[in-house]
């Protein structure tokens, strides 16, 4: 999966949460390396085994998972010639004992958790190694019975120690009056007497040290020299024998390298598996049915980071429609719905249980592509729109029938007309490739497009217009609103301003935002890996595509027309002022403001600009007779700005110095 997708949907936090539930270094490592899979069969197996582990935990079972304390060092150094210490073997012995306990425990759970039990059944008992470690080492110390030679050496050390003790008792008794303190000290590994400096001559022996004040000297009595030399020799002999014993144990452990590695890895996998089960318990996660046909059906789904604070989401896609357009107010939950769907998909494909009702079904995708959030970057000098376009180009490079595409706020960040047109073209392209698409938008044109196009469906986030509170419930099959007027009116905006705003909005929509929506083609043969979208949809090809679609259903802001008799373009005809016409090569509609000139060019108002277009490149969308009431209707209301109409009226009454009428630029 794309790293941008994982980060945008919060997948790294999922990895961390699972790792926090693991006990061992290996379980935590597997959790941090967790990634979505694309094999549906393998995903279903991982979901079932996680569900088994969750059931064991839910029924109160205390799983005797072996501790891997100290095993990381052992596994890193085993077979490298490193000599393991008594502490290392104590860790290894405890691990081997715990493995035996786990195998016995899981054997009794084979009926309730067959898949999980098979992991434990694959482990190997290593009795010879465990027995030898226990014979040689106890409580972190090599035992006397580890070897006959060690018994002999330690007996000699014991005898020497007894002789040393008797000799020291005698010396202390003899020199008690001249000792600084009646305590036996050690200096450089030798036993010494603390003698007052002024009496140093009275004790035969070597001065090995003196106090910081210089008042005490530490003397090794000559009577102890031979005994201490003998003790040092015995201790060196003991150390050599202990090293030999550790070497033999290390060699024996290395002979079981494969078995130890298998057991360690299996314990790590089981720890990771039960970590997934523990994490599922924190959010009441459940398993789902998996398919590769793009079918998704979720009931009461929740975002794992929001828990019970989120209104559950009911969601479905993939049967009668594969593209869903979600509309509704800001902060109404549209983005949360997208992120919930995306993150739950990634979790499911990672073998994690998800917070949904029983009976849920989810599709497996090779890629989940997202364009969520403001991608504006000061460092890269990218505007919000540029970031959206960059993301969409990346999505197009990988989109196919096994891609889930999530797009937040389509057509944002640029001119609404152009943004809407580009968004619809993108939706058509993604749909033609068979991708599953879920997108959010504020724009009515995209809602109308979804309502008119097979394979598309509208949905809305519910909103309480009385309390002005979003309800966060998704209702599929209905288009939503932004509720801007309701919110403004409820907050105290004067009614006259609301009505004027509605009037201006309707006029703006009538003039500038009329689009012809057509059913998307089944495929786009012009788009190949070697050609960009821009090249494939250049002006010439765009014109051909749009002209070929005139025979299909089209919806404008005023009415819907259906023509099926012929796919050939309509013949050139005479247009009159006020007609709404469509220029296919521009993918725009406008109002005729100047009738045909001698060259056959027609003046058309397109988004406040006067454009000369040849009549052969225009088709009638809605005639002036249908648009305006009566033959005497003043078209200046439509074609001229309010300011220019006021100026013309004033100039008709009197001359005003400096008064000019500003006409739109002609192109």
Helices and strands as residue ranges (DSSP letters): H 3-8, H 11-21, H 25-32, H 40-58, H 71-77, H 86-107, H 114-121, H 127-136, E 137-138, E 141-142, G 144-146, H 148-175, G 176-178, E 179-187, E 190-196, G 197-202, E 205-210, E 216-221, H 222-255, H 257-282, E 289-291, E 296-301, G 307-309, E 313-317, E 323-327, H 334-348, E 361-363, E 367-371, H 384-398, E 403-407, H 416-432, E 436-440, H 444-452, E 456-464, E 469-476, H 484-490, H 495-512, H 533-536, H 539-548, E 554-555, E 560-561, E 580-583, E 588-594, E 601-606, E 609-614, G 615-617, E 618-622, H 624-627, H 636-639, H 642-653
